[in-house]
């Protein structure tokens, strides 16, 4: 293995946290320090120069991934200039990925009371508002193609996108986006 480029401690810490998260999502706490080191391109000993233990590293990776800022950043990075169908499909896929990852990671926390405090009602409202605002800004360039104002469309995409991630039917993002954009009625039925 070639040596990793020297990084300041804080940057090395962030790089390790970035690399470990997919392993933790896939393997849980059973992931080995050897696997972590290989994913990071570092020696195993480097992990313990930055983190006290593998458990601390995993806990911090989980906490970081559970931050609402992660979802907001992923949504904000979507291309609003893509066509409406692609955009809504990408939003739903992002919501699905976030939902399933979050639920996997919460189960890996040793104790919900020790490590992951649920946000209070005011914080939840604020997170919800921030998420709606990001979605609204993504949908605004498509206002002419929407049958409702972008804020209402954003709320519907958010509710159905998150909710469909846990439905009993195989809710792939493209199908959910189709339903959001075209409804559930056959297009050839006469309008009442």
C-alpha positions, 0 to 999 in steps of 0.5 A: 500500500502506498502512503496517503498524502500527509494531511492536517489532523482535521482534514484527515479526520474528515476524509476518514469519516467520508470514507467510513460511512458507506462501509458502515451503511453496508456492514454496520459495526462489523466493519473492520479497521483494515477495511476502513484503512483500505477505503481511506488509503491509509494505514490502520494506525492512522485511524487511531491517531485521529480517533480513540477507537473504532467505535468512536469513529463509527459513532461520529460518522453516524452522527454526521450522516444524521445531520439535516445539513446532509440532506439539504446539501444533497438536495441543493446540489441537484440540477434545477435546470434539468427537465421536470421529470428528471428533477422530480425523479432525482429529488425522490431518489435523494429522499429515498436514499436519505430515508433508508440510510438514516433508518439503517444508521439509527439502528446502529447507535448504541443508545438513542438517548446517549448519542442521537437526540431527537430535535425538538418541535421548533427544530423539526419545523425549522428543518422542514422549512429549510427542506421545503425552501430548497425544494421550492427553489429547485422547482421554481424554474419549472413554475410554468409546467406545474399545476400548483405553486412551487411551494405546494409542489415542494410539499407534495414531493417531500411528503410523497417522496419520503413516505413512499420510501417506506411503502409496501409497494416497490416505490422506485423513484421514477414511478413515484415521480410519474405519480406526482407529475401525472396523478393516479388516474388514466390520462384517457379518462374523461375529466369530471 
